[in-house]
Amino acid sequence: MSPERRMAPVEEQLEALLRGTDFGDAATERTMRNELRERLEEDRPLRVYCGYDPTSVDLTLGHTLSMRKLRQFQEFGHQVTFLIGNFTGLIGDPTDKNKTRPMLTAAQLAENARTYAEQAFRILDGERTTVRYNADWLGKLTFGEVIQIASNYTVAQFLERESFAKRYAAHEPIHLSEFLYAIMQARDAVELETDVQVGGRDQLFNLMAGRPLQREYGQKPQVIITLPLLVGTDGHEKMSKSLGNYIAMTDTARDIFGKVMSLPDETMRDYYVLLTSMPLGEVDGLLAGPPMEAKKRLAREIAATLHGAEAALEAQAYFESTIQRRETPAEMQTYALGGEPEAGRLDRVLRDAGLAKSAAEARRLVEQGGVLVNGERATDFARQLTPGDELKVGRHRFLRVVAG
């Protein structure tokens, strides 16, 4: 490589690429740091990837941790692959769960994956990202080839995995297909001739499984970079759609801002470190000041990453007027009433306007006191609405009823 095309200094890259990582133990961290330094000293673009199983339609802020790490590699000139696990997703990986994850069909995975790359390109540089699908090679393996790959591992190795060990000790079922998940992910690393694989801390076992298989295929074992699990909006559990404590990448800037503002104060530093590029000294300075201002800055940074600075500033202004000053926004979503008698029922309006996923959820919102009609708390989910009525759902969602 010519002098003018040399990569950034190794220590500069190490400091940035290892920021916010979590390897689980000091020995693994030392090993991976040393191996990453050796790769970077080769002064060439490294082949880096992370896999995403399309088990749901929307990606969340939790997924952006690894995307942000991939983006850092891109900014240093490395080659990044965004791998969609449309084959591994068929198997289902228990990750940190102590039970089997339901298996999805190929059709379900294809539908879920349809917008994955589009969502990811809000973080990644689309022009410098290679998108691959692991069904392209895993789906072509013969049974004999699967047996050959599996011969590199033992049952004892799999039972050392914490989630499997807990289930085994509790006499709960562990399916053979779950063992195959790690083996298939290892085959991904071989196919991509990976230098570095990025993933969540709960994926450490699967990521490490690629190293012995790469040796078997005459490749240098990949370096592993693992990241902590992002706590959800409840401040306790891992961000998850199934728990309802998530912020989706497809959420509007206003929704992202409002949800970040609802985070417990003690989560702010982790969110700053993992979801922004702000210097740690500046972060600590903000956190030493008024919590409200620190959280607004955090919400603005996160909203800007996904929607741009202008949208983030508008989201902040909207939050300050509607939540802090309790003003009703001049512009809000509208819902046109139909002509049938049931069209104006509160629960139906909430459902049809997309403010509740179902009539049952709409009723729960009303029963829990989460719906205001014209500034007064609604108590009857069957009440009839008329044109001109204004609804507030939760803290920052508004709806104006208009004539059909």
Salt bridges, closest charged atoms under 4 A:
GLU11 OE2 - ARG37 NE 3.07
ASP22 OD2 - ARG201 NH1 2.55
GLU35 OE1 - ARG211 NH1 2.90
GLU42 OE1 - ARG44 NE 2.62
GLU42 OE2 - LYS220 NZ 3.41
ASP43 OD2 - ARG6 NH1 3.26
ASP53 OD2 - ARG101 NH2 3.62
ASP58 OD2 - LYS241 NZ 3.51
GLU75 OE2 - ARG71 NE 3.44
ASP93 OD1 - ARG161 NH2 3.35
ASP96 OD1 - LYS238 NZ 3.97
GLU111 OE2 - ARG114 NH2 3.40
ASP125 OD2 - ARG128 NE 2.87
GLU162 OE2 - LYS166 NZ 3.29
GLU178 OE2 - ARG167 NH2 2.76
GLU178 OE2 - HIS175 ND1 3.49
GLU191 OE2 - ARG132 NH2 3.79
GLU191 OE1 - ARG187 NH1 3.62
ASP195 OD1 - ARG39 NH1 2.83
ASP195 OD1 - ARG44 NH2 2.87
ASP195 OD2 - ARG47 NH2 3.80
ASP202 OD2 - LYS238 NZ 3.22
ASP251 OD2 - LYS259 NZ 2.75
ASP255 OD1 - HIS396 NE2 3.37
ASP265 OD1 - LYS295 NZ 2.73
GLU282 OE2 - ARG297 NH2 3.25
ASP284 OD1 - ARG269 NE 3.04
GLU293 OE2 - LYS296 NZ 3.93
GLU301 OE2 - ARG297 NE 2.89
GLU314 OE2 - ARG254 NH2 2.67
GLU320 OE2 - LYS296 NZ 2.90
GLU327 OE2 - ARG325 NE 3.06
GLU340 OE2 - ARG348 NH2 2.74
GLU342 OE1 - ARG345 NE 3.67
ASP347 OD2 - ARG345 NH2 2.78
ASP347 OD2 - ARG363 NE 3.07
ASP352 OD2 - ARG348 NE 3.22
ASP352 OD1 - ARG351 NE 2.90
GLU390 OE2 - ARG400 NE 3.05
